[in-house]
């Protein structure tokens, strides 16, 4: 009887449906990672961190706005470079090929969602700032990347600068002054993100070489580049240390030094030639900024209560 019941339960769901459910699950996971949603949500994590840091009321709608901003810029990049990227057989490209014809619709949808959310909840100044910011993101694809054929590392440092501006955008949206603490925090993020964005160039060395781009890994070679990242990792925490010592930053800002350990881990991991650089980049590196609001939340709860 038990055997009959077990067979009945196992056959209750048709194998075709099980296969479709598994395929859908894989598609959603791949879309979350390779469709840049995981990366775009790190933009939300950055603005949430900025709100904790500025000690202003949390504006959750702005976290959504930051997501649509970054997702619009990254999807537009996928759309404009789709034909060129299709020549490379990678997990990301294989996934994006499944719906490449829908890129114009996706760019429009994300851009419209961003515009509606920003206009409906932002001040006049933040709306202007927000659309300028979106233009900065789109210019990356149209202008900046090609300029990297002449200027070493430009595309990575431009991306870092753009993402660091999220702190300033948060200050404008929340009505906070662009004071010394905001500038120092933005500088810290720019330096830290420079590690993140240039590290990404490691996995793209082949395609960047074909495109004639002068990225730091191509110019320096893999191992000299990784040594440079260790130096930059040390430099990145100096604004925080000096900011606290000079009284420009609160004491709990020292918790940001925890980002040094995180970067040290993935830089060291890349020394191993057997390391999966796709996993390291898309999961570990892209997940770095989810740690940031947790550190600052702990800091504000510990030092301000």
C-alpha positions as CSV (number, residue, x, y, z in Angstrom):
1,X,0.0,0.0,0.0
2,X,2.8,2.4,0.9
3,X,4.6,1.6,-2.3
4,X,1.4,2.3,-4.3
5,X,0.9,5.6,-2.5
6,X,4.5,6.6,-3.1
7,X,4.3,5.9,-6.8
8,X,1.1,7.9,-6.9
9,X,2.7,10.8,-5.2
10,X,5.7,10.7,-7.5
11,X,3.6,10.6,-10.6
12,X,1.2,13.3,-9.4
13,X,3.3,16.1,-11.1
14,X,3.9,15.3,-14.8
15,X,7.6,15.1,-15.7
16,X,7.2,17.7,-18.4
17,X,5.9,20.2,-15.8
18,X,8.7,19.4,-13.5
19,X,11.2,20.1,-16.3
20,X,9.5,23.4,-17.2
21,X,9.5,24.5,-13.5
22,X,13.2,23.7,-13.3
23,X,13.9,25.5,-16.5
24,X,12.0,28.5,-15.3
25,X,13.9,28.5,-12.0
26,X,17.2,28.4,-13.8
27,X,16.1,31.2,-16.1
28,X,15.0,33.4,-13.2
29,X,18.3,32.8,-11.3
30,X,20.3,33.6,-14.5
31,X,18.2,36.7,-15.2
32,X,18.8,38.0,-11.7
33,X,22.5,37.6,-12.1
34,X,23.3,38.1,-15.8
35,X,20.4,40.6,-16.4
36,X,22.2,42.9,-13.8
37,X,19.3,42.9,-11.3
38,X,21.7,41.7,-8.5
39,X,24.1,44.5,-9.5
40,X,21.4,47.1,-9.9
41,X,20.1,46.4,-6.4
42,X,23.6,47.2,-5.1
43,X,22.8,50.8,-6.2
44,X,19.8,50.6,-3.8
45,X,22.2,49.3,-1.1
46,X,24.5,52.3,-1.7
47,X,21.7,54.9,-1.3
48,X,20.4,53.1,1.7
49,X,23.9,53.3,3.2
50,X,24.1,57.0,2.4
51,X,20.8,57.5,4.3
52,X,22.2,55.7,7.3
53,X,25.4,57.7,7.0
54,X,23.6,61.0,6.8
55,X,21.3,60.1,9.6
56,X,18.2,61.1,7.6
57,X,14.8,59.3,7.5
58,X,14.9,56.2,5.3
59,X,13.2,57.0,1.9
60,X,12.5,53.5,0.6
61,X,11.0,54.8,-2.6
62,X,14.4,56.3,-3.4
63,X,16.0,52.8,-3.1
64,X,13.5,51.7,-5.9
65,X,14.5,54.8,-7.9
66,X,18.2,53.9,-7.6
67,X,17.4,50.4,-8.8
68,X,15.6,51.6,-11.9
69,X,18.3,54.1,-12.6
70,X,21.1,51.6,-12.7
71,X,19.0,48.9,-14.4
72,X,18.1,51.3,-17.2
73,X,21.8,52.2,-17.8
74,X,23.0,48.5,-17.7
75,X,20.1,47.3,-19.9
76,X,20.8,50.0,-22.4
77,X,24.5,48.9,-22.5
78,X,23.3,45.3,-23.2
79,X,21.1,46.5,-26.0
80,X,23.7,48.6,-27.7
81,X,26.4,46.0,-27.5
82,X,24.3,42.9,-28.0
83,X,25.5,42.1,-31.5
84,X,29.1,42.5,-30.6
85,X,28.7,40.5,-27.4
86,X,26.9,37.7,-29.2
87,X,30.3,36.6,-30.8
88,X,31.4,35.5,-27.3
89,X,30.1,32.2,-26.0
90,X,29.7,32.8,-22.2
91,X,26.9,32.0,-19.7
92,X,25.9,35.7,-19.7
93,X,25.7,36.0,-23.4
94,X,23.8,32.6,-23.8
95,X,21.2,33.9,-21.3
96,X,20.8,37.3,-22.9
97,X,20.4,35.7,-26.3
98,X,17.1,34.2,-25.1
99,X,15.4,37.6,-25.2
100,X,17.7,39.9,-27.0
101,X,14.9,41.1,-29.3
102,X,13.1,42.6,-26.3
103,X,15.9,44.9,-25.2
104,X,14.4,48.1,-26.7
105,X,11.2,47.3,-24.8
106,X,13.1,46.6,-21.6
107,X,15.1,49.8,-21.8
108,X,11.9,51.8,-22.4
109,X,10.1,50.1,-19.5
110,X,13.0,50.6,-17.0
111,X,13.5,54.2,-18.1
112,X,9.8,55.0,-17.9
113,X,9.6,53.4,-14.4
114,X,12.5,55.5,-13.3
115,X,11.1,58.7,-14.7
116,X,7.6,58.2,-13.2
117,X,9.0,57.3,-9.8
118,X,11.4,60.2,-9.7
119,X,8.9,62.8,-11.0
120,X,6.2,61.6,-8.6
121,X,8.2,61.8,-5.5
122,X,11.3,64.0,-6.0
123,X,11.8,67.7,-5.6
124,X,12.5,69.9,-8.7
125,X,16.3,69.9,-7.9
126,X,16.4,66.1,-7.5
127,X,14.4,65.6,-10.7
128,X,17.0,67.7,-12.7
129,X,19.9,65.9,-10.9
130,X,18.3,62.5,-11.6
131,X,17.9,63.0,-15.3
132,X,21.4,64.4,-15.6
133,X,22.6,61.3,-13.7
134,X,20.7,59.0,-16.2
135,X,22.4,60.9,-19.1
136,X,25.8,60.2,-17.4
137,X,24.9,56.5,-17.3
138,X,23.9,56.4,-21.0
139,X,27.0,58.3,-22.1
140,X,29.1,55.4,-20.8
141,X,27.9,53.2,-23.7
142,X,27.9,55.8,-26.4
143,X,31.2,57.6,-25.7
144,X,33.3,56.5,-22.7
145,X,33.9,52.9,-23.6
146,X,35.3,53.7,-27.0
147,X,37.5,56.4,-25.4
148,X,39.1,53.6,-23.4
149,X,40.9,52.7,-26.6
150,X,43.0,55.8,-26.0
151,X,42.8,56.4,-22.2
152,X,43.8,53.6,-19.9
153,X,41.1,52.4,-17.5
154,X,38.7,55.2,-18.4
155,X,35.6,53.0,-18.6
156,X,36.1,51.5,-15.1
157,X,36.9,54.8,-13.4
158,X,34.0,56.5,-15.1
159,X,31.7,53.8,-13.8
160,X,33.1,54.2,-10.3
161,X,32.7,58.0,-10.4
162,X,29.1,57.6,-11.6
163,X,28.2,55.2,-8.8
164,X,29.9,57.4,-6.2
165,X,27.6,60.2,-7.3
166,X,24.7,58.2,-5.9
167,X,25.7,59.5,-2.5
168,X,25.4,63.1,-3.8
169,X,22.1,62.2,-5.5
170,X,20.8,60.8,-2.1
171,X,21.8,64.0,-0.3
172,X,20.0,66.1,-2.9
173,X,16.9,63.9,-2.8
174,X,16.7,63.8,1.0
175,X,17.5,67.6,1.4
176,X,20.8,67.0,3.1
177,X,23.6,69.5,2.7
178,X,26.6,68.5,0.5
179,X,29.0,68.9,3.4
180,X,32.4,67.6,4.0
181,X,31.2,64.3,5.4
182,X,29.2,63.6,2.2
183,X,32.2,64.4,0.0
184,X,34.5,62.2,2.1
185,X,32.1,59.3,2.0
186,X,31.7,59.8,-1.8
187,X,35.5,59.7,-2.2
188,X,35.7,56.5,-0.1
189,X,33.1,54.9,-2.4
190,X,34.8,56.1,-5.6
191,X,38.2,54.5,-4.5
192,X,36.5,51.4,-3.3
193,X,34.4,51.0,-6.4
194,X,37.5,51.5,-8.6
195,X,38.7,48.2,-7.1
196,X,35.3,46.6,-7.9
197,X,34.9,47.9,-11.5
198,X,38.5,47.4,-12.6
199,X,38.5,43.9,-11.2
200,X,35.6,43.1,-13.6
201,X,38.0,43.7,-16.4
202,X,39.9,40.6,-15.5
203,X,37.2,38.3,-16.8
204,X,36.8,40.4,-20.0
205,X,40.5,40.5,-21.0
206,X,39.9,38.5,-24.2
207,X,37.0,40.6,-25.5
208,X,38.6,43.9,-24.4
209,X,41.8,43.0,-26.3
210,X,39.7,42.3,-29.4
211,X,38.0,45.7,-29.0
212,X,41.4,47.4,-28.6
213,X,40.5,48.7,-25.1
214,X,43.3,49.8,-22.7
215,X,42.1,48.3,-19.5
216,X,44.4,48.0,-16.5
217,X,44.6,44.2,-16.6
218,X,45.6,44.3,-20.2
219,X,48.2,47.1,-19.8
220,X,49.7,45.8,-16.5
221,X,49.1,42.0,-16.8
222,X,47.0,40.0,-14.4
223,X,49.4,39.7,-11.4
224,X,50.8,43.3,-11.5
225,X,47.2,44.5,-11.7
226,X,46.2,42.5,-8.6
227,X,49.2,44.0,-6.7
228,X,47.9,47.4,-7.7
229,X,44.4,46.6,-6.4
230,X,45.9,45.7,-3.0
231,X,47.6,49.1,-2.9
232,X,44.4,50.8,-4.0
233,X,42.5,48.8,-1.3
234,X,44.8,50.4,1.4
235,X,44.4,53.9,-0.2
236,X,40.6,53.5,-0.2
237,X,40.3,53.4,3.6
238,X,42.5,56.5,4.2
239,X,39.7,59.0,3.7
240,X,37.7,57.3,6.4
241,X,40.6,57.2,8.9
242,X,41.6,60.8,8.3
243,X,37.9,61.9,8.2
244,X,37.3,60.4,11.7
245,X,40.6,61.8,13.1
246,X,39.8,65.3,11.8
247,X,36.2,65.1,13.1
248,X,34.6,65.3,9.6
249,X,33.1,61.8,10.0
250,X,31.4,60.1,13.0
251,X,33.3,57.5,14.9
252,X,31.2,54.6,13.6
253,X,32.5,55.4,10.1
254,X,35.5,53.3,11.0
255,X,33.3,50.2,10.5
256,X,33.7,51.0,6.8
257,X,37.2,49.6,7.1
258,X,35.4,46.2,7.0
259,X,35.2,46.7,3.2
260,X,39.0,46.4,3.1
261,X,38.8,42.8,4.3
262,X,36.1,42.0,1.8
263,X,38.1,43.4,-1.1
264,X,41.3,41.7,0.1
265,X,39.5,38.4,0.0
266,X,38.4,38.5,-3.6
267,X,41.7,40.0,-4.8
268,X,43.6,37.2,-3.2
269,X,41.1,34.7,-4.6
270,X,41.9,35.9,-8.1
271,X,45.6,34.9,-7.8
272,X,44.5,31.3,-8.2
273,X,44.4,30.4,-11.9
274,X,41.6,27.9,-11.2
275,X,39.3,30.4,-9.6
276,X,36.0,30.9,-11.5
277,X,36.2,34.6,-12.3
278,X,32.6,34.7,-13.5
279,X,31.4,33.6,-10.1
280,X,33.8,35.8,-8.3
281,X,32.7,38.8,-10.3
282,X,29.0,38.3,-10.7
283,X,28.4,37.1,-7.1
284,X,31.2,38.0,-4.7
285,X,32.2,41.4,-6.2
286,X,28.7,42.5,-7.2
287,X,27.5,41.5,-3.7
288,X,30.1,43.7,-2.0
289,X,27.8,46.7,-1.5
290,X,25.1,44.7,0.3
291,X,27.6,44.7,3.2
292,X,27.8,48.5,3.3
293,X,24.3,49.3,4.8
294,X,24.7,46.5,7.3
295,X,27.9,48.0,8.6
296,X,26.5,51.5,8.8
297,X,23.3,50.3,10.4
298,X,25.2,48.6,13.1
299,X,27.3,51.7,13.5
300,X,24.4,54.1,13.9
301,X,22.6,51.7,16.3
302,X,25.7,51.2,18.4
303,X,27.1,54.7,18.6
304,X,24.0,56.9,18.5
305,X,21.8,55.2,21.0
